[in-house]
Amino acid sequence: MRIMLLTAGTRGDVEPFVALAQAATARGHQVRTAIPENSGADTAGLETVSLRMDFAQLINNQGVSPWVAAKSYRTVIRPGIGQLLSAAVEHIAAFAPDVVVYHPKVLSAPIAAERLGIPSVLVETIPSLTATREFPAPFITTASLGRLNRASYRLANLATLMFKRELAAAVQDLPPRPRLGTRRQITMIPVSPQLLPRPADWPATVHLTGHWTGQPPETDGDKELADFIKDGGFVYAGFGSMRAGDPSARGEAIVQAARRNNLKTLVAGGWGGINIPQAVRGGDVLVREAVNHHLILPPAFAAIHHGGAGTVHAVARAGIPSVVVPFIADQPFWGHRLHQRGLAPAPVPYRNVTADRLADALAQARSCRDRAMQIGERIREEDGTGVALDALEAFAAS
């Protein structure tokens, strides 16, 4: 089977698709994966093509500020999305796949698939499009809206309206829209049911598969890092692509909070979300630009992170508690969800980070460790990519 995968966003959006591509290739399928520039994901051995947009550079320029994003909407964001949408259509048409599997940000993918007569699979890396009465759309609020929960998902259509002109340009050379009722589509949600039990009102066409993760490496060759984490007793801190506020003040607060709990600190600076001032460095602090979560999380006491879906699953899979410091988007949702599931203390929004707050959160995380170990064991038994491939193969053959 010829499978076209298309994803957009930062590393957390790309790595699940890479894991699925690896699993599908291992089963003998011909897979082509379209990804953004400079994603940071390891795509060795895979056939990849570019979607011609660099989300890393976009975040590096504007951080998480909605005001900066609003100012650059016409000059940077719209042209960039336009390139992405056009590239997606070109790749689908050129590859002529048997099935198209796409991230919600790739707005042109389902239209191209429909007009070319190809079945498609929507991948909700965040459960924000399939409406349910059980919780509101993750980007809206963490508090239940009661009877309005389902209605909150309609706001997801705003992305299509925001880029209506770019979308029309991307699909203008495709065949005309077929008659109504001819689209073939299912949805896959690569989320562990241990973190998000399946809502009772999701339709049968929605598959909650478990998280998609690849085979972890046995070592990364970093002996200093291996020695630092060997005996545990450390907290990991990393905020991925998030940039906002004062990263040095945040870094100092993290180190002080760890020391008050008699813990060492392993920091992944990422794209600039954490900086450790020289004044607070010492033998109990190790800084890296990036680390492999599969290797460093299992021996950690806890992880302080931003609450992105990929990191949430990596920490939960490792069987350790989280301390979530949400910045934007779905991160408050995941922080709230982990707290509900007994896997984390209440989230600490990034604007409220202090040494006192983080020290208290790490102290509370001790009471979450038994629960985290239990859930981690269950998640490690899941085969999210296998379940997804089974569903994909059955759908394509139907």
C-alpha positions as CSV (number, residue, x, y, z in Angstrom):
1,M,0.0,0.0,0.0
2,R,1.2,3.5,-0.8
3,I,0.8,5.8,2.2
4,M,1.2,9.5,2.2
5,L,1.8,11.1,5.6
6,L,1.7,14.9,6.0
7,T,2.3,16.7,9.3
8,A,3.1,20.3,10.3
9,G,4.2,22.0,13.4
10,T,7.1,21.5,15.8
11,R,8.9,18.3,16.9
12,G,5.9,17.1,18.9
13,D,3.7,17.2,15.8
14,V,6.3,15.4,13.6
15,E,7.6,12.5,15.8
16,P,4.3,10.6,16.0
17,F,4.1,10.6,12.2
18,V,7.7,9.5,12.0
19,A,6.9,6.6,14.3
20,L,3.9,5.6,12.2
21,A,6.1,5.8,9.0
22,Q,8.7,3.6,10.5
23,A,6.1,1.0,11.6
24,A,4.4,1.1,8.2
25,T,7.7,0.7,6.4
26,A,8.5,-2.3,8.6
27,R,5.3,-3.9,7.5
28,G,6.2,-3.5,3.9
29,H,4.2,-0.5,2.9
30,Q,5.6,2.2,0.6
31,V,5.5,5.4,2.7
32,R,6.3,9.0,1.9
33,T,6.3,11.5,4.7
34,A,5.9,15.3,4.2
35,I,7.3,17.3,7.1
36,P,8.2,21.0,7.8
37,E,11.8,22.3,7.6
38,N,14.1,21.8,10.6
39,S,11.6,19.7,12.6
40,G,14.3,18.2,14.8
41,A,12.9,14.7,14.3
42,D,15.1,11.8,13.4
43,T,13.9,10.6,9.9
44,A,16.8,8.4,9.1
45,G,15.8,5.6,6.7
46,L,12.5,7.2,5.7
47,E,11.5,8.8,2.4
48,T,10.6,12.4,3.3
49,V,9.7,15.6,1.4
50,S,9.5,19.2,2.6
51,L,6.4,21.2,3.3
52,R,8.5,24.3,2.8
53,M,7.7,26.0,6.1
54,D,10.0,26.3,9.1
55,F,8.0,26.3,12.3
56,A,11.2,26.4,14.3
57,Q,12.2,29.8,12.7
58,L,8.6,31.1,13.2
59,I,8.7,30.4,16.9
60,N,12.2,31.6,17.2
61,N,11.1,35.0,15.8
62,Q,7.8,35.5,17.7
63,G,7.9,33.1,20.7
64,V,4.4,32.4,22.0
65,S,3.1,36.0,22.0
66,P,-0.3,36.3,20.3
67,W,0.4,40.0,19.8
68,V,3.6,39.4,17.8
69,A,1.7,36.7,15.9
70,A,-1.0,39.1,15.0
71,K,1.5,41.6,13.7
72,S,3.2,39.1,11.5
73,Y,0.0,37.4,10.3
74,R,-0.1,39.0,6.9
75,T,3.6,39.3,6.3
76,V,4.9,35.9,7.7
77,I,2.2,33.5,8.8
78,R,-0.2,33.7,5.9
79,P,2.5,33.4,3.2
80,G,4.2,30.5,5.1
81,I,0.9,28.6,5.5
82,G,0.2,29.2,1.8
83,Q,3.4,27.6,0.9
84,L,2.7,24.6,3.1
85,L,-0.8,24.1,1.8
86,S,0.4,24.2,-1.8
87,A,3.3,21.9,-1.1
88,A,1.0,19.4,0.4
89,V,-1.3,19.3,-2.6
90,E,1.8,18.9,-4.9
91,H,3.1,16.0,-2.9
92,I,-0.2,14.1,-2.8
93,A,-0.7,14.5,-6.5
94,A,2.9,13.5,-7.3
95,F,2.9,10.4,-5.1
96,A,-0.7,9.2,-6.0
97,P,-1.1,7.3,-2.7
98,D,-3.7,4.7,-1.8
99,V,-4.4,6.6,1.4
100,V,-3.6,10.1,2.8
101,V,-2.9,10.5,6.5
102,Y,-2.7,14.1,7.6
103,H,-2.3,16.5,10.6
104,P,-5.1,19.0,11.1
105,K,-2.7,21.9,10.2
106,V,-2.4,20.6,6.7
107,L,-5.8,22.0,5.7
108,S,-5.4,21.2,2.0
109,A,-4.8,17.5,2.5
110,P,-8.4,16.3,2.9
111,I,-9.6,18.5,-0.1
112,A,-6.8,17.1,-2.3
113,A,-7.6,13.6,-1.3
114,E,-11.3,14.0,-1.9
115,R,-10.9,15.6,-5.3
116,L,-8.4,12.9,-6.4
117,G,-10.6,10.1,-5.1
118,I,-8.2,9.0,-2.3
119,P,-9.5,8.0,1.1
120,S,-8.1,10.1,3.9
121,V,-7.3,9.8,7.6
122,L,-7.4,12.8,10.0
123,V,-4.9,12.5,12.8
124,E,-5.9,14.5,15.9
125,T,-2.6,14.7,17.8
126,I,-4.7,16.7,20.2
127,P,-8.4,15.7,20.6
128,S,-9.7,19.1,19.5
129,L,-11.9,18.4,16.4
130,T,-14.1,15.4,17.4
131,A,-16.8,16.9,19.5
132,T,-17.9,15.4,22.8
133,R,-20.1,16.3,25.7
134,E,-17.5,15.1,28.2
135,F,-15.0,18.1,27.9
136,P,-14.7,21.3,25.9
137,A,-12.3,21.7,23.0
138,P,-8.8,21.7,24.5
139,F,-7.8,25.1,23.1
140,I,-10.8,26.8,24.8
141,T,-10.8,26.1,28.5
142,T,-10.0,23.4,31.1
143,A,-13.3,24.0,32.8
144,S,-16.4,22.1,31.7
145,L,-18.9,24.2,29.8
146,G,-21.7,21.8,30.4
147,R,-24.2,21.6,27.6
148,L,-21.9,23.9,25.5
149,N,-19.0,21.5,25.5
150,R,-19.8,20.1,22.1
151,A,-20.5,23.5,20.6
152,S,-17.0,24.7,21.6
153,Y,-15.5,22.4,18.9
154,R,-17.0,24.6,16.2
155,L,-14.2,27.1,16.9
156,A,-11.8,24.7,15.3
157,N,-13.2,25.8,11.9
158,L,-11.7,29.2,12.4
159,A,-8.4,28.0,11.0
160,T,-10.1,27.2,7.7
161,L,-11.6,30.7,7.6
162,M,-8.3,32.4,8.5
163,F,-6.5,30.8,5.6
164,K,-9.4,30.7,3.1
165,R,-7.6,32.5,0.4
166,E,-4.4,30.4,0.7
167,L,-6.5,27.2,0.8
168,A,-8.4,28.2,-2.4
169,A,-5.1,28.9,-4.2
170,A,-3.5,25.6,-3.1
171,V,-6.4,23.5,-4.6
172,Q,-7.3,25.6,-7.6
173,D,-5.7,23.2,-10.1
174,L,-7.3,20.1,-8.7
175,P,-10.3,18.4,-10.3
176,P,-13.7,19.8,-9.3
177,R,-15.3,18.8,-6.0
178,P,-17.1,15.5,-6.4
179,R,-20.7,15.0,-5.5
180,L,-21.7,15.1,-1.8
181,G,-21.3,11.9,0.2
182,T,-18.3,10.5,-1.7
183,R,-15.6,11.4,0.8
184,R,-14.1,8.4,2.6
185,Q,-12.5,9.3,5.9
186,I,-11.8,8.1,9.4
187,T,-10.1,9.8,12.4
188,M,-7.2,8.5,14.5
189,I,-6.2,10.0,17.8
190,P,-2.7,8.9,19.0
191,V,-3.4,9.4,22.7
192,S,-3.2,6.8,25.4
193,P,-6.6,5.8,26.9
194,Q,-4.7,5.8,30.2
195,L,-4.5,9.6,30.0
196,L,-7.8,10.2,28.1
197,P,-10.4,7.5,28.4
198,R,-12.5,7.3,25.2
199,P,-15.6,9.5,25.5
200,A,-18.9,7.5,25.1
201,D,-20.2,9.8,22.4
202,W,-17.3,9.6,19.9
203,P,-18.5,7.9,16.7
204,A,-17.2,4.5,15.6
205,T,-15.1,6.1,12.8
206,V,-12.8,7.6,15.5
207,H,-10.0,5.4,16.7
208,L,-8.3,6.1,20.0
209,T,-5.1,4.1,19.2
210,G,-2.7,4.9,22.0
211,H,0.4,7.1,21.5
212,W,2.6,6.6,18.5
213,T,6.2,6.1,19.5
214,G,9.3,4.6,17.8
215,Q,11.9,2.3,19.1
216,P,14.2,4.1,21.6
217,P,18.0,4.0,21.2
218,E,20.0,2.1,23.8
219,T,22.4,5.0,24.3
220,D,23.2,8.4,22.8
221,G,27.0,8.2,23.5
222,D,26.9,11.0,26.1
223,K,29.0,9.6,29.0
224,E,28.7,12.7,31.2
225,L,24.9,12.6,30.9
226,A,24.8,8.8,31.5
227,D,26.9,9.3,34.7
228,F,24.7,12.2,35.9
229,I,21.4,10.2,35.6
230,K,22.8,6.8,36.6
231,D,21.7,6.9,40.2
232,G,18.5,8.9,39.8
233,G,17.9,11.7,42.3
234,F,17.4,14.3,39.7
235,V,14.5,16.3,38.1
236,Y,14.3,16.9,34.4
237,A,13.3,20.3,33.1
238,G,12.6,21.1,29.5
239,F,10.1,23.4,27.7
240,G,10.7,22.3,24.1
241,S,9.9,25.0,21.6
242,M,8.3,27.4,24.1
243,R,9.9,30.9,24.4
244,A,8.3,33.5,26.6
245,G,9.1,35.7,29.6
246,D,12.5,35.6,31.3
247,P,14.2,32.2,30.7
248,S,17.1,33.0,33.1
249,A,14.7,33.7,36.0
250,R,12.8,30.6,35.2
251,G,16.0,28.5,35.1
252,E,17.2,29.9,38.5
253,A,13.7,29.0,40.0
254,I,13.9,25.5,38.7
255,V,17.4,24.8,40.1
256,Q,16.5,26.4,43.5
257,A,13.2,24.3,43.6
258,A,15.2,21.1,42.9
259,R,17.8,21.9,45.6
260,R,15.1,22.5,48.2
261,N,13.9,18.9,47.4
262,N,17.4,17.5,47.6
263,L,17.4,16.8,43.8
264,K,19.9,17.4,41.0
265,T,18.7,19.2,37.9
266,L,19.0,18.1,34.3
267,V,18.0,20.8,31.9
268,A,17.2,20.7,28.2
269,G,17.4,24.3,27.0
270,G,15.5,23.6,23.8
271,W,14.7,26.7,21.7
272,G,15.4,29.1,24.6
273,G,12.7,28.5,27.1
274,I,15.2,27.8,29.9
275,N,18.5,29.4,30.6
276,I,20.6,28.5,33.7
277,P,22.6,31.5,34.9
278,Q,26.2,30.8,35.7
279,A,25.7,31.9,39.3
280,V,23.4,28.9,40.1
281,R,25.3,26.3,38.2
282,G,27.2,23.6,40.0
283,G,28.0,19.9,40.1
284,D,24.3,19.1,40.7
285,V,23.2,20.9,37.4
286,L,23.7,19.5,33.9
287,V,22.6,21.5,30.8
288,R,22.0,20.1,27.3
289,E,20.3,21.7,24.3
290,A,18.2,18.5,23.8
291,V,18.0,15.0,25.3
292,N,16.4,11.8,24.4
293,H,13.3,11.4,26.6
294,H,13.4,7.6,26.3
295,L,16.8,7.5,27.9
296,I,16.7,10.2,30.6
297,L,13.1,10.1,31.9
298,P,12.8,6.6,33.5
299,P,15.5,7.3,36.2
300,A,14.2,10.8,36.9
301,F,12.3,11.7,40.1
302,A,9.9,13.9,38.1
303,A,9.8,16.1,34.9
304,I,9.0,19.8,34.8
305,H,7.7,20.5,31.3
306,H,5.4,22.6,29.2
307,G,2.7,20.0,28.7
308,G,3.0,19.4,25.0
309,A,1.2,16.1,24.0
310,G,4.5,14.4,23.0
311,T,6.3,15.2,26.3
312,V,3.1,14.4,28.3
313,H,3.1,10.9,26.9
314,A,6.9,10.4,27.2
315,V,6.8,11.3,30.9
316,A,3.7,9.2,31.6
317,R,5.3,6.3,29.7
318,A,8.4,6.6,31.8
319,G,6.3,6.2,34.9
320,I,7.2,9.4,36.7
321,P,5.2,12.4,37.8
322,S,4.9,15.6,35.8
323,V,5.0,19.2,37.0
324,V,3.4,21.0,34.1
325,V,4.2,24.7,33.3
326,P,1.8,25.4,30.5
327,F,2.3,28.3,28.0
328,I,-0.3,28.1,25.2
329,A,-2.7,26.0,23.2
330,D,-3.5,22.5,24.5
331,Q,-0.9,22.7,27.3
332,P,-3.3,23.8,30.0
333,F,-5.6,20.9,28.9
334,W,-2.9,18.3,29.4
335,G,-1.8,19.9,32.7
336,H,-5.4,19.7,34.0
337,R,-5.8,16.2,32.6
338,L,-2.6,14.9,34.3
339,H,-3.7,16.5,37.6
340,Q,-7.1,14.8,37.3
341,R,-5.5,11.4,36.7
342,G,-3.3,11.8,39.8
343,L,-0.1,12.0,37.7
344,A,0.8,15.6,38.6
345,P,0.1,18.4,41.0
346,A,-1.9,21.4,39.8
347,P,-0.3,23.1,36.8
348,V,1.9,26.2,37.4
349,P,1.3,28.7,34.5
350,Y,4.6,30.0,33.1
351,R,3.9,33.5,34.2
352,N,3.6,32.3,37.9
353,V,6.8,30.3,38.0
354,T,8.8,31.0,41.2
355,A,11.2,28.8,43.2
356,D,8.6,28.6,46.0
357,R,5.8,27.4,43.6
358,L,8.0,24.8,41.9
359,A,9.5,23.6,45.2
360,D,5.9,23.0,46.5
361,A,4.9,21.3,43.3
362,L,7.9,18.9,43.4
363,A,7.1,18.1,47.0
364,Q,3.5,17.3,46.0
365,A,4.8,15.2,43.1
366,R,6.1,12.6,45.6
367,S,2.5,11.6,46.3
368,C,2.0,11.0,42.6
369,R,4.9,8.5,42.1
370,D,3.0,5.3,42.8
371,R,0.2,6.2,40.5
372,A,2.6,7.3,37.8
373,M,4.5,4.0,38.0
374,Q,1.2,2.1,37.6
375,I,0.0,4.2,34.6
376,G,3.5,4.0,33.1
377,E,3.5,0.3,33.1
378,R,0.1,0.2,31.4
379,I,1.2,2.7,28.7
380,R,4.3,0.7,28.0
381,E,2.1,-2.3,27.2
382,E,0.2,-0.3,24.5
383,D,1.1,-0.6,20.8
384,G,-0.3,2.6,19.4
385,T,1.4,2.4,16.0
386,G,0.3,-1.2,15.6
387,V,-3.3,-0.4,16.5
388,A,-3.2,2.6,14.1
389,L,-1.8,0.5,11.2
390,D,-4.4,-2.2,11.7
391,A,-7.1,0.4,11.5
392,L,-5.5,2.1,8.5
393,E,-5.1,-1.2,6.6
394,A,-8.7,-2.2,7.3
395,F,-10.0,1.2,6.2
396,A,-8.0,1.2,3.0
397,A,-9.2,-2.3,2.1
398,S,-12.8,-1.6,2.8
